[in-house]
């Protein structure tokens, strides 16, 4: 297999080359970081069976199995029997979810319910650039909604929606798009924002694109 084809094949398998350029990390998809104890045991068993260097909790609420040999990747995925996370690529990579009203006494809105619906519908969807969603059940914003491309923050009267945030090399705080949305209204708005961005003639992150067209113009198109 040629080097380019080999690299694509490994990426399709969710395998990310590590610093030594010899071993790989894989991260099974764990929506919202919520799982049963048996899932944790299975991940630990696979890590031990294939002599992984470490297990790493990621910022996307997943567990990465780090330091696998290339020859063990297929077998590790078979034993896991879990889909790969969209950890890289031009797509919706993650939906970060706080405990919301499901688990947290401070929650104002059900972040788990809304976030899992987003994950089921959008995770891995191809877009012009990488895209991250944060769903926080209160203004403490534990899912870092203010630095996501699309963020939801639970308030007493509904969801505040923010857009255009990012971390990384060019951090930016998101801007408020609208407020006081119901769950259904939040889902509908997410769909409009994502479809709008999907059809944009750009390769820039959403926040940089919004700066080009202007927030008010963007609002006209999606609200």
SERO-4910 file (N, C-alpha, C, O; in steps of 0.05 Angstrom, whole numbers):
BEGIN
 pado doro    nc1    nc2    nc3   cac1   cac2   cac3    cc1    cc2    cc3    oc1    oc2    oc3
  Unk    A     17    -24      0      0      0      0     18     25      0     36     27     16
  Unk    A     12     44    -18     28     68    -19     24     84      7      4     81     21
  Unk    A     43    102     13     43    117     38     18    133     41      6    134     63
  Unk    A      9    146     20    -15    163     21    -40    147     27    -56    154     44
  Unk    A    -42    124     14    -65    106     18    -64     94     46    -85     91     59
  Unk    A    -41     87     55    -37     76     82    -46     97    103    -60     90    122
  Unk    A    -38    122    100    -46    143    119    -76    146    119    -88    149    141
  Unk    A    -89    147     96   -118    150     94   -131    126    108   -151    129    122
  Unk    A   -121    102    103   -133     78    114   -132     79    145   -151     72    158
  Unk    A   -110     88    156   -107     90    185   -125    112    196   -137    108    217
  Unk    A   -128    134    182   -146    155    191   -175    146    191   -190    152    208
  Unk    A   -182    131    170   -209    120    168   -215    101    191   -238     98    199
  Unk    A   -194     89    202   -197     71    225   -196     86    251   -197     74    273
  Unk    A   -193    113    250   -192    129    274   -166    126    288   -164    131    312
  Unk    A   -144    119    274   -118    116    286   -101    141    281    -97    149    258
  Unk    A    -91    153    302    -76    177    301    -47    172    309    -41    162    331
  Unk    A    -28    177    291      0    172    296     10    189    319      2    212    323
  Unk    A     27    177    335     37    190    359     65    203    354     76    202    332
  Unk    A     76    214    375    100    230    373    124    213    362    142    224    349
  Unk    A    124    187    367    146    170    358    143    162    329    161    150    317
  Unk    A    120    169    316    114    162    288    114    132    284    118    123    261
  Unk    A    111    117    305    110     88    302     84     76    315     74     56    305
  Unk    A     75     88    336     51     78    350     28     97    345     31    119    335
  Unk    A      3     87    353    -21    102    346    -40    103    371    -38     87    389
  Unk    A    -57    123    370    -78    126    390   -105    122    376   -109    131    353
  Unk    A   -123    109    390   -151    107    380   -170    116    402   -163    113    426
  Unk    A   -192    128    395   -211    138    415   -239    129    406   -251    140    387
  Unk    A   -251    110    420   -279    102    414   -298    125    421   -293    140    440
  Unk    A   -319    127    407   -339    148    412   -354    142    437   -365    120    441
  Unk    A   -355    162    455   -370    160    481   -386    185    483   -377    205    496
  Unk    A   -410    186    473   -426    211    473   -429    223    501   -439    211    519
  Unk    A   -419    248    503   -420    262    528   -403    251    550   -405    261    573
  Unk    A   -386    232    544   -370    219    565   -386    202    584   -376    195    605
  Unk    A   -410    195    576   -428    179    593   -426    150    584   -430    144    561
  Unk    A   -421    132    603   -420    104    596   -425     87    621   -427     97    643
  Unk    A   -428     61    616   -432     42    638   -406     31    647   -386     31    632
  Unk    A   -404     21    672   -379      9    682   -367    -12    663   -343    -14    661
  Unk    A   -384    -28    650   -374    -49    633   -359    -38    609   -340    -51    599
  Unk    A   -366    -14    600   -351     -1    578   -323      7    587   -304      3    572
  Unk    A   -321     17    611   -294     24    622   -277     -1    624   -253     -1    618
  Unk    A   -289    -23    634   -274    -48    636   -265    -58    609   -242    -67    606
  Unk    A   -282    -56    589   -275    -65    562   -251    -49    551   -233    -60    540
  Unk    A   -252    -22    555   -231     -5    545   -205    -12    560   -183    -14    547
  Unk    A   -206    -16    586   -182    -24    601   -171    -51    592   -147    -54    590
  Unk    A   -189    -70    587   -180    -96    578   -166    -95    551   -145   -108    548
  Unk    A   -177    -79    533   -164    -76    507   -137    -63    509   -118    -71    496
  Unk    A   -135    -42    526   -110    -28    530    -89    -48    541    -66    -47    532
  Unk    A    -97    -64    560    -78    -83    571    -70   -105    551    -47   -113    549
  Unk    A    -90   -115    537    -85   -137    518    -65   -130    496    -49   -146    488
  Unk    A    -67   -104    487    -50    -96    465    -27    -77    474    -15    -63    458
  Unk    A    -21    -79    500      3    -65    512      3    -35    505     24    -24    498
  Unk    A    -20    -22    509    -21      7    505     -3     21    525      1     12    547
  Unk    A      8     44    517     25     59    534     10     74    556     20     77    578
  Unk    A    -15     82    550    -31     97    569    -60     99    560    -66     94    537
  Unk    A    -77    106    579   -104    114    573   -106    144    580    -97    152    601
  Unk    A   -117    160    561   -117    189    565   -146    199    563   -160    194    543
  Unk    A   -155    213    584   -181    226    583   -178    251    566   -160    268    571
  Unk    A   -194    254    545   -191    276    526   -210    299    533   -229    296    548
  Unk    A   -204    322    521   -221    345    526   -249    342    513   -267    357    519
  Unk    A   -252    322    495   -277    317    482   -293    295    497   -312    284    486
  Unk    A   -286    290    522   -300    271    539   -299    243    529   -319    228    529
  Unk    A   -275    235    519   -271    208    510   -247    196    525   -233    210    540
  Unk    A   -242    170    520   -218    157    531   -202    148    507   -210    130    492
  Unk    A   -178    159    504   -160    151    482   -142    129    492   -130    130    513
  Unk    A   -140    108    475   -121     86    481    -95     93    465    -95     93    440
  Unk    A    -74    100    480    -50    112    468    -28     91    466    -23     76    485
  Unk    A    -13     92    444     11     76    441      6     48    431     20     29    440
  Unk    A    -12     44    413    -17     18    401      1     14    377      7     32    362
  Unk    A      9    -11    373     24    -18    349      5    -18    325    -19    -25    328
  Unk    A     14    -11    302     -3    -10    278    -15    -37    273    -38    -39    264
  Unk    A     -1    -59    278    -11    -86    272    -34    -94    291    -48   -114    285
  Unk    A    -38    -79    313    -59    -86    332    -84    -69    329   -104    -74    343
  Unk    A    -84    -50    311   -107    -31    310   -133    -45    302   -153    -41    316
  Unk    A   -133    -61    282   -157    -75    273   -168    -93    295   -192    -93    301
  Unk    A   -151   -107    308   -159   -126    329   -170   -110    353   -190   -119    366
  Unk    A   -158    -88    359   -167    -72    382   -195    -62    377   -212    -62    395
  Unk    A   -200    -52    353   -227    -43    346   -248    -66    347   -270    -62    356
  Unk    A   -240    -90    338   -258   -113    339   -266   -119    368   -289   -125    374
  Unk    A   -246   -118    385   -251   -125    413   -268   -103    427   -284   -109    444
  Unk    A   -263    -78    419   -278    -56    431   -308    -57    422   -326    -53    438
  Unk    A   -312    -64    397   -339    -64    385   -353    -37    390   -376    -37    398
  Unk    A   -339    -15    386   -349     12    390   -341     28    365   -320     24    354
  Unk    A   -357     48    357   -350     64    334   -327     83    341   -325     92    364
  Unk    A   -310     90    321   -289    110    326   -301    138    330   -321    145    317
  Unk    A   -288    154    346   -296    182    349   -285    197    326   -264    190    314
  Unk    A   -298    219    318   -288    237    297   -269    257    310   -275    280    313
  Unk    A   -245    247    317   -226    262    332   -210    282    315   -199    301    325
  Unk    A   -209    277    289   -195    295    271   -212    298    245   -232    285    242
  Unk    A   -203    316    228   -217    320    203   -236    344    202   -241    356    223
  Unk    A   -245    350    178   -263    373    174   -292    364    178   -306    357    159
  Unk    A   -300    364    203   -326    353    209   -334    363    237   -319    376    251
  Unk    A   -358    355    246   -366    360    273   -352    339    291   -360    316    291
  Unk    A   -332    348    305   -314    329    319   -326    320    346   -323    297    354
  Unk    A   -339    339    359   -348    331    386   -372    348    395   -375    371    386
  Unk    A   -388    337    412   -409    351    427   -402    348    456   -406    326    468
  Unk    A   -393    369    468   -385    368    497   -410    375    514   -423    394    509
  Unk    A   -415    358    534   -439    360    549   -433    361    579   -417    345    589
  Unk    A   -446    380    593   -443    381    622   -465    363    635   -482    354    620
  Unk    A   -465    358    661   -485    341    673   -514    352    672   -533    337    674
  Unk    A   -517    379    670   -543    391    668   -562    383    690   -553    376    712
  Unk    A   -588    385    685   -607    378    705   -609    348    711   -621    340    731
  Unk    A   -596    332    694   -596    303    699   -581    296    725   -589    278    740
  Unk    A   -558    309    729   -541    302    752   -533    326    770   -526    321    793
  Unk    A   -535    350    760   -523    373    775   -544    390    788   -564    397    775
  Unk    A   -539    398    813   -559    414    827   -560    443    816   -579    457    821
  Unk    A   -540    451    801   -539    479    790   -553    480    762   -557    502    752
  Unk    A   -559    458    751   -569    457    724   -596    472    721   -614    470    738
  Unk    A   -598    487    699   -623    501    693   -638    488    670   -662    490    667
  Unk    A   -623    475    652   -635    461    629   -622    433    627   -601    428    638
  Unk    A   -635    416    612   -627    388    609   -605    386    587   -611    379    564
  Unk    A   -580    391    595   -558    390    576   -553    362    565   -545    359    542
  Unk    A   -557    342    582   -552    314    573   -571    306    551   -562    296    530
  Unk    A   -597    312    554   -616    305    534   -610    319    508   -609    306    487
  Unk    A   -607    345    509   -602    360    484   -575    353    472   -574    349    447
  Unk    A   -555    350    488   -529    343    478   -527    316    465   -514    313    444
  Unk    A   -541    296    476   -541    270    464   -557    270    438   -550    255    419
  Unk    A   -577    286    436   -592    289    410   -574    301    389   -574    292    366
  Unk    A   -558    322    397   -539    334    378   -519    313    369   -513    311    345
  Unk    A   -508    298    388   -487    278    382   -498    258    362   -484    251    343
  Unk    A   -522    247    368   -534    227    350   -538    238    322   -535    223    302
  Unk    A   -545    263    320   -553    274    294   -528    285    278   -528    283    254
  Unk    A   -509    296    292   -488    311    278   -460    301    280   -443    308    264
  Unk    A   -454    283    299   -426    275    303   -414    263    277   -426    245    265
  Unk    A   -392    274    269   -378    265    245   -387    277    219   -376    271    197
  Unk    A   -408    294    220   -418    307    195   -396    324    183   -384    341    196
  Unk    A   -391    321    157   -371    336    143   -379    365    139   -402    371    132
  Unk    A   -360    383    145   -365    412    142   -340    425    130   -320    411    126
  Unk    A   -341    451    124   -317    464    112   -293    464    130   -270    464    119
  Unk    A   -296    463    156   -273    462    174   -282    447    199   -305    438    201
  Unk    A   -263    444    218   -271    430    242   -292    446    257   -293    471    255
  Unk    A   -309    432    272   -332    445    285   -337    430    311   -339    406    312
  Unk    A   -341    446    332   -346    435    358   -371    447    371   -376    471    367
  Unk    A   -386    431    385   -410    440    399   -407    436    429   -397    416    438
  Unk    A   -416    456    444   -417    453    473   -445    458    484   -459    476    475
  Unk    A   -453    441    502   -480    443    514   -476    444    545   -470    424    557
  Unk    A   -482    468    556   -478    472    585   -505    478    598   -521    493    587
  Unk    A   -511    465    620   -537    467    632   -541    492    649   -564    497    657
  Unk    A   -520    508    653   -524    533    668   -502    553    659   -485    546    643
  Unk    A   -503    576    670   -484    597    661   -455    592    670   -437    607    661
  Unk    A   -450    572    687   -422    565    693   -408    554    668   -383    553    667
  Unk    A   -423    545    649   -412    537    623   -390    516    625   -369    518    614
  Unk    A   -396    494    640   -376    474    645   -369    458    619   -348    445    618
  Unk    A   -386    459    599   -379    447    573   -365    466    555   -362    460    531
  Unk    A   -356    489    566   -340    508    551   -354    518    526   -342    522    504
  Unk    A   -380    524    529   -396    532    506   -387    558    493   -390    562    469
  Unk    A   -374    575    509   -365    601    499   -341    599    480   -335    618    466
  Unk    A   -328    576    480   -305    573    461   -310    550    442   -292    537    432
  Unk    A   -336    546    435   -343    526    415   -354    541    390   -363    564    392
  Unk    A   -354    528    368   -365    539    343   -395    545    348   -406    565    338
  Unk    A   -408    527    362   -437    531    368   -441    522    397   -435    499    404
  Unk    A   -450    540    414   -453    534    442   -481    540    452   -495    558    443
  Unk    A   -490    523    471   -516    526    484   -512    528    514   -497    512    526
  Unk    A   -525    547    527   -522    552    555   -549    553    568   -566    570    560
  Unk    A   -554    536    587   -580    535    600   -585    559    619   -569    564    636
  Unk    A   -607    573    615   -615    595    631   -643    589    643   -656    571    633
  Unk    A   -652    604    663   -678    598    675   -701    597    655   -720    581    658
  Unk    A   -700    613    633   -722    614    614   -717    599    588   -733    599    570
  Unk    A   -694    585    587   -689    569    563   -659    571    555   -642    577    572
  Unk    A   -653    564    530   -626    562    521   -616    589    509   -629    601    492
  Unk    A   -593    598    519   -578    619    505   -560    605    484   -547    585    490
  Unk    A   -559    616    460   -544    604    439   -522    623    430   -527    647    425
  Unk    A   -497    613    430   -474    630    422   -459    616    399   -460    592    396
  Unk    A   -446    633    382   -433    622    358   -405    635    355   -400    657    364
  Unk    A   -388    620    341   -363    631    332   -340    629    352   -319    642    348
  Unk    A   -343    614    373   -321    611    392   -300    591    383   -306    574    366
  Unk    A   -276    593    394   -255    573    388   -233    575    409   -230    596    422
  Unk    A   -219    553    413   -195    553    430   -171    552    411   -171    564    390
  Unk    A   -151    536    419   -129    532    401   -111    556    398   -108    573    416
  Unk    A    -98    558    374    -78    578    369    -89    606    366    -75    626    371
  Unk    A   -115    608    359   -128    634    356   -154    635    372   -176    634    360
  Unk    A   -152    636    399   -176    634    415   -195    657    411   -186    680    407
  Unk    A   -221    651    413   -241    672    410   -265    665    426   -274    641    427
  Unk    A   -277    685    439   -302    681    454   -325    683    435   -326    701    418
  Unk    A   -344    665    437   -368    666    420   -385    691    424   -382    704    445
  Unk    A   -402    696    405   -421    718    408   -449    708    410   -456    686    400
  Unk    A   -466    723    424   -493    714    429   -510    715    404   -510    736    390
  Unk    A   -523    693    397   -540    692    374   -569    698    381   -582    714    368
  Unk    A   -579    684    402   -606    689    412   -609    676    439   -590    663    449
  Unk    A   -632    680    452   -636    670    479   -664    659    483   -682    663    467
  Unk    A   -667    645    506   -693    635    515   -707    616    496   -731    619    491
  Unk    A   -691    598    485   -703    578    466   -711    552    481   -697    544    500
  Unk    A   -732    540    472   -739    513    482   -720    492    470   -704    499    452
  Unk    A   -722    468    479   -706    446    468   -711    444    438   -692    442    422
  Unk    A   -736    443    430   -743    440    402   -733    464    385   -723    460    363
  Unk    A   -735    488    396   -725    512    382   -695    511    380   -683    519    360
  Unk    A   -681    501    401   -652    499    400   -643    479    379   -624    484    365
  Unk    A   -657    456    377   -651    436    356   -655    448    328   -638    444    311
  Unk    A   -677    462    325   -682    474    298   -661    495    291   -653    496    268
  Unk    A   -653    511    310   -633    531    304   -606    518    298   -591    527    280
  Unk    A   -599    498    313   -574    484    307   -573    473    279   -553    475    265
  Unk    A   -596    463    270   -598    452    243   -594    475    222   -581    471    202
  Unk    A   -605    498    227   -602    520    209   -574    530    208   -563    535    186
  Unk    A   -561    533    231   -533    542    232   -515    522    218   -498    531    202
  Unk    A   -518    497    223   -500    477    211   -505    474    181   -485    472    166
  Unk    A   -530    475    173   -535    474    144   -525    498    129   -515    497    107
  Unk    A   -528    521    142   -517    546    131   -487    544    127   -477    550    105
  Unk    A   -473    535    148   -444    533    146   -436    511    126   -416    514    112
  Unk    A   -451    490    126   -444    468    107   -444    477     78   -429    466     62
  Unk    A   -460    496     72   -463    506     44   -448    532     39   -451    544     18
  Unk    A   -431    540     58   -415    564     54   -391    558     36   -380    536     37
  Unk    A   -383    578     20   -359    576      4   -335    586     20   -326    608     15
  Unk    A   -326    570     39   -304    577     56   -290    553     67   -302    531     67
  Unk    A   -266    556     76   -251    535     90   -244    545    118   -228    532    132
  Unk    A   -255    567    126   -249    578    152   -268    568    174   -290    560    168
  Unk    A   -258    568    199   -276    562    221   -300    581    221   -298    603    211
  Unk    A   -322    573    233   -346    588    232   -342    617    243   -352    636    232
  Unk    A   -328    619    265   -324    646    277   -310    665    259   -317    688    257
  Unk    A   -289    655    245   -275    673    226   -292    680    202   -291    702    192
  Unk    A   -309    661    194   -327    667    172   -348    688    180   -354    706    165
  Unk    A   -358    685    204   -378    705    214   -366    733    215   -379    753    209
  Unk    A   -340    735    223   -327    761    223   -326    773    196   -327    798    193
  Unk    A   -323    756    175   -322    766    148   -349    777    138   -351    799    127
  Unk    A   -371    762    144   -397    770    134   -412    789    153   -431    802    145
  Unk    A   -403    789    178   -416    806    198   -437    790    214   -453    775    202
  Unk    A   -437    794    240   -456    779    257   -485    785    250   -501    767    249
  Unk    A   -491    810    245   -519    817    239   -529    804    213   -552    795    211
  Unk    A   -511    803    193   -519    790    168   -522    760    173   -541    747    162
  Unk    A   -505    748    189   -507    720    196   -534    714    210   -547    694    204
  Unk    A   -541    732    228   -566    728    243   -590    728    224   -608    713    227
  Unk    A   -589    747    204   -611    748    185   -615    722    170   -638    714    164
  Unk    A   -593    707    165   -594    683    150   -603    659    166   -614    640    155
  Unk    A   -598    659    192   -604    635    208   -626    638    228   -637    618    237
  Unk    A   -634    662    234   -656    666    254   -683    668    241   -703    671    254
***
